[in-house]
Amino acid sequence: MNRPEQIKENYLQLIDKHLDDLIHNRADYMFEIEDFAEQLHIHSTHLSNTIKALTGTTPCGLYQTKILSVAKLLLQRPGLTIRQVALMLDFEPSQFTKWFKRFHGISPKEYRSHSVNNKY
């Protein structure tokens, strides 16, 4: 595996680990791209350029996609409120609703009610 591919794979692994840490209370805040770059021992601009060249999207775009996937999984857990999901992912609840709707097209409440019927 060449170095750019290795950076991409390590970045994706760090995202997964960080999101797992967040939902299991092993992390206190949502990382920024700079935090991942620091863990990879590279500059954030190098991370951005490498990810964009390999995937056609930004590191932030990949990160947002993974956050959305985790949010959707958490929203399918009936024991968690939308507020709890938001706080687990280091969002203010009202900001989480706006963010979720912007990236998924429907509110978390709508997603939750429709996911029961397997529409999303």
Backbone as CSV, one residue per row, in Angstrom:
resi,resn,N_x,N_y,N_z,CA_x,CA_y,CA_z,C_x,C_y,C_z
1,MET,0.855,-1.175,0.000,0.000,0.000,0.000,0.904,1.242,0.000
2,ASN,0.608,2.183,-0.890,1.419,3.394,-0.943,1.045,4.352,0.191
3,ARG,1.856,5.355,0.403,1.668,6.257,1.544,0.313,6.973,1.520
4,PRO,-0.137,7.538,0.413,-1.460,8.176,0.428,-2.581,7.207,0.823
5,GLU,-2.541,5.991,0.296,-3.554,4.985,0.663,-3.482,4.665,2.151
6,GLN,-2.273,4.586,2.664,-2.077,4.308,4.085,-2.656,5.446,4.943
7,ILE,-2.437,6.685,4.517,-3.003,7.839,5.230,-4.516,7.750,5.239
8,LYS,-5.097,7.438,4.082,-6.559,7.337,3.989,-7.084,6.246,4.910
9,GLU,-6.504,5.075,4.850,-6.965,3.961,5.690,-6.812,4.275,7.173
10,ASN,-5.675,4.863,7.542,-5.470,5.226,8.940,-6.464,6.298,9.391
11,TYR,-6.746,7.239,8.509,-7.728,8.285,8.816,-9.106,7.673,9.067
12,LEU,-9.530,6.780,8.182,-10.836,6.138,8.346,-10.895,5.309,9.634
13,GLN,-9.807,4.633,9.963,-9.751,3.872,11.216,-9.826,4.790,12.431
14,LEU,-9.142,5.927,12.358,-9.190,6.883,13.471,-10.600,7.444,13.662
15,ILE,-11.288,7.707,12.562,-12.670,8.185,12.666,-13.523,7.142,13.381
16,ASP,-13.437,5.904,12.919,-14.235,4.835,13.529,-13.936,4.695,15.020
17,LYS,-12.661,4.727,15.369,-12.277,4.596,16.773,-12.800,5.778,17.581
18,HIS,-12.648,6.980,17.037,-13.104,8.165,17.765,-14.622,8.147,17.975
19,LEU,-15.366,7.793,16.955,-16.826,7.743,17.101,-17.225,6.682,18.111
20,ASP,-16.541,5.546,18.113,-16.799,4.517,19.111,-16.475,5.045,20.508
21,ASP,-15.365,5.763,20.624,-15.007,6.356,21.920,-16.067,7.351,22.377
22,LEU,-16.586,8.149,21.460,-17.620,9.129,21.816,-18.876,8.450,22.358
23,ILE,-19.350,7.456,21.650,-20.622,6.851,22.067,-20.472,5.970,23.301
24,HIS,-19.234,5.629,23.646,-18.999,4.842,24.864,-18.352,5.673,25.972
25,ASN,-18.478,6.988,25.861,-17.999,7.933,26.877,-16.509,7.838,27.167
26,ARG,-15.721,7.481,26.159,-14.269,7.458,26.325,-13.622,8.696,25.707
27,ALA,-14.436,9.577,25.135,-13.955,10.844,24.566,-14.912,11.946,25.014
28,ASP,-14.362,13.116,25.201,-15.148,14.229,25.734,-15.703,15.170,24.678
29,TYR,-15.114,15.149,23.493,-15.535,16.100,22.477,-15.319,15.506,21.084
30,MET,-16.040,16.075,20.130,-15.930,15.658,18.732,-14.639,16.215,18.156
31,PHE,-13.808,15.348,17.614,-12.550,15.777,17.011,-12.805,16.647,15.787
32,GLU,-11.855,17.517,15.540,-11.785,18.294,14.307,-10.784,17.592,13.388
33,ILE,-10.745,17.997,12.137,-9.817,17.409,11.175,-8.371,17.567,11.667
34,GLU,-8.074,18.696,12.288,-6.726,18.943,12.804,-6.323,17.901,13.855
35,ASP,-7.285,17.440,14.651,-6.995,16.422,15.661,-6.578,15.103,15.010
36,PHE,-7.269,14.748,13.930,-6.899,13.518,13.213,-5.528,13.668,12.564
37,ALA,-5.287,14.825,11.951,-3.989,15.059,11.311,-2.868,14.955,12.344
38,GLU,-3.098,15.506,13.515,-2.089,15.427,14.575,-1.809,13.975,14.954
39,GLN,-2.859,13.175,15.068,-2.672,11.756,15.395,-1.932,11.013,14.288
40,LEU,-2.100,11.478,13.062,-1.415,10.861,11.921,-0.010,11.436,11.720
41,HIS,0.327,12.439,12.512,1.639,13.098,12.437,1.878,13.744,11.083
42,ILE,0.804,14.354,10.562,0.911,15.100,9.304,0.161,16.419,9.475
43,HIS,0.390,17.337,8.573,-0.310,18.620,8.599,-1.733,18.427,8.080
44,SER,-2.661,19.200,8.604,-4.059,19.062,8.177,-4.233,19.345,6.689
45,THR,-3.429,20.224,6.131,-3.501,20.498,4.689,-3.075,19.259,3.898
46,HIS,-2.055,18.573,4.359,-1.609,17.344,3.684,-2.701,16.277,3.776
47,LEU,-3.325,16.164,4.936,-4.434,15.219,5.082,-5.552,15.568,4.106
48,SER,-5.925,16.834,4.077,-7.006,17.268,3.179,-6.678,16.997,1.722
49,ASN,-5.476,17.361,1.307,-5.086,17.152,-0.091,-5.035,15.671,-0.448
50,THR,-4.527,14.850,0.460,-4.414,13.408,0.208,-5.792,12.770,0.093
51,ILE,-6.668,13.061,1.037,-8.012,12.472,1.023,-8.784,12.930,-0.210
52,LYS,-8.697,14.204,-0.530,-9.405,14.744,-1.705,-8.901,14.087,-2.988
53,ALA,-7.598,13.911,-3.095,-7.020,13.300,-4.305,-7.451,11.841,-4.453
54,LEU,-7.552,11.123,-3.340,-7.885,9.693,-3.403,-9.373,9.413,-3.511
55,THR,-10.190,10.254,-2.886,-11.619,9.946,-2.800,-12.514,10.902,-3.576
56,GLY,-11.975,12.071,-3.907,-12.801,13.071,-4.576,-13.654,13.871,-3.608
57,THR,-13.523,13.587,-2.331,-14.249,14.343,-1.316,-13.266,14.794,-0.245
58,THR,-13.715,15.672,0.602,-12.852,16.211,1.644,-12.834,15.289,2.858
59,PRO,-11.833,15.441,3.726,-11.837,14.674,4.977,-13.097,14.961,5.793
60,CYS,-13.525,16.202,5.759,-14.742,16.578,6.484,-15.958,15.849,5.914
61,GLY,-16.021,15.728,4.598,-17.126,15.014,3.974,-17.175,13.553,4.391
62,LEU,-16.011,12.904,4.424,-15.972,11.507,4.883,-16.375,11.401,6.353
63,TYR,-15.891,12.327,7.145,-16.188,12.358,8.578,-17.686,12.543,8.804
64,GLN,-18.285,13.490,8.105,-19.722,13.743,8.241,-20.541,12.507,7.856
65,THR,-20.119,11.818,6.808,-20.811,10.610,6.378,-20.768,9.539,7.460
66,LYS,-19.613,9.383,8.080,-19.480,8.381,9.149,-20.269,8.791,10.389
67,ILE,-20.271,10.073,10.720,-21.064,10.555,11.860,-22.538,10.270,11.600
68,LEU,-22.994,10.540,10.384,-24.385,10.296,10.030,-24.730,8.811,10.172
69,SER,-23.856,7.940,9.736,-24.109,6.491,9.867,-24.256,6.084,11.327
70,VAL,-23.377,6.611,12.172,-23.459,6.295,13.610,-24.734,6.885,14.200
71,ALA,-25.060,8.110,13.830,-26.280,8.746,14.333,-27.514,7.922,13.960
72,LYS,-27.563,7.433,12.739,-28.703,6.628,12.300,-28.800,5.331,13.096
73,LEU,-27.662,4.704,13.344,-27.680,3.481,14.158,-28.177,3.769,15.578
74,LEU,-27.686,4.856,16.151,-28.102,5.208,17.513,-29.589,5.558,17.568
75,LEU,-30.085,6.226,16.548,-31.505,6.595,16.525,-32.414,5.376,16.413
76,GLN,-31.874,4.268,15.959,-32.671,3.039,15.867,-32.773,2.317,17.203
77,ARG,-32.028,2.767,18.194,-32.108,2.171,19.526,-33.261,2.815,20.292
78,PRO,-34.305,2.054,20.574,-35.478,2.646,21.221,-35.211,3.172,22.635
79,GLY,-34.177,2.703,23.289,-33.881,3.152,24.648,-33.188,4.499,24.726
80,LEU,-32.789,5.045,23.585,-32.094,6.332,23.565,-33.013,7.424,23.030
81,THR,-33.047,8.547,23.716,-33.796,9.698,23.195,-32.946,10.399,22.143
82,ILE,-33.581,11.221,21.345,-32.844,11.993,20.345,-31.853,12.912,21.051
83,ARG,-32.241,13.461,22.172,-31.344,14.313,22.966,-30.102,13.525,23.398
84,GLN,-30.298,12.299,23.855,-29.160,11.476,24.277,-28.227,11.179,23.105
85,VAL,-28.797,10.886,21.957,-27.988,10.633,20.763,-27.175,11.884,20.427
86,ALA,-27.824,13.033,20.440,-27.136,14.296,20.143,-25.971,14.507,21.101
87,LEU,-26.221,14.338,22.378,-25.177,14.566,23.377,-24.049,13.537,23.263
88,MET,-24.388,12.302,22.928,-23.354,11.275,22.732,-22.390,11.672,21.625
89,LEU,-22.926,12.344,20.616,-22.116,12.752,19.462,-21.609,14.189,19.592
90,ASP,-21.678,14.732,20.804,-21.156,16.066,21.126,-21.848,17.185,20.348
91,PHE,-23.161,17.057,20.178,-23.976,18.100,19.564,-24.893,18.690,20.625
92,GLU,-25.216,19.956,20.480,-26.359,20.507,21.202,-27.578,19.908,20.514
93,PRO,-28.606,19.487,21.260,-29.744,18.812,20.626,-30.370,19.568,19.457
94,SER,-30.553,20.890,19.575,-31.172,21.623,18.457,-30.238,21.663,17.248
95,GLN,-28.935,21.767,17.498,-27.969,21.754,16.397,-27.921,20.388,15.733
96,PHE,-28.064,19.324,16.524,-28.078,17.973,15.974,-29.241,17.810,14.998
97,THR,-30.403,18.291,15.394,-31.581,18.179,14.528,-31.345,18.908,13.211
98,LYS,-30.808,20.120,13.271,-30.525,20.882,12.047,-29.476,20.176,11.197
99,TRP,-28.415,19.703,11.857,-27.345,19.012,11.140,-27.874,17.739,10.464
100,PHE,-28.612,16.937,11.216,-29.139,15.682,10.690,-30.045,15.943,9.491
101,LYS,-30.911,16.933,9.619,-31.831,17.240,8.520,-31.071,17.729,7.288
102,ARG,-30.017,18.510,7.488,-29.228,19.006,6.365,-28.554,17.853,5.629
103,PHE,-28.038,16.868,6.370,-27.300,15.773,5.730,-28.181,14.604,5.300
104,HIS,-29.334,14.436,5.944,-30.167,13.286,5.591,-31.501,13.679,4.953
105,GLY,-31.871,14.937,5.064,-33.087,15.398,4.406,-34.348,15.326,5.252
106,ILE,-34.276,14.649,6.378,-35.403,14.578,7.305,-34.867,14.744,8.725
107,SER,-35.757,15.058,9.635,-35.336,15.248,11.023,-35.052,13.899,11.685
108,PRO,-34.318,13.920,12.794,-34.084,12.670,13.522,-35.393,12.008,13.963
109,LYS,-36.358,12.815,14.348,-37.652,12.273,14.771,-38.338,11.559,13.602
110,GLU,-38.320,12.192,12.435,-38.908,11.559,11.246,-38.147,10.285,10.885
111,TYR,-36.816,10.357,10.944,-36.009,9.172,10.646,-36.377,8.034,11.583
112,ARG,-36.452,8.352,12.862,-36.756,7.323,13.854,-38.124,6.702,13.588
113,SER,-39.130,7.502,13.302,-40.464,6.948,13.082,-40.526,6.142,11.788
114,HIS,-39.797,6.561,10.762,-39.807,5.834,9.492,-38.892,4.605,9.509
115,SER,-37.828,4.645,10.316,-36.907,3.512,10.340,-37.575,2.270,10.928
116,VAL,-38.579,2.467,11.740,-39.341,1.337,12.263,-40.003,0.573,11.119
117,ASN,-40.403,1.322,10.097,-41.034,0.700,8.934,-40.037,0.376,7.826
118,ASN,-38.734,0.484,8.121,-37.667,0.189,7.169,-37.725,1.009,5.894
119,LYS,-38.174,2.269,5.998,-38.221,3.116,4.817,-36.899,3.811,4.572
120,TYR,-36.015,3.905,5.573,-34.752,4.620,5.403,-33.597,3.768,5.791
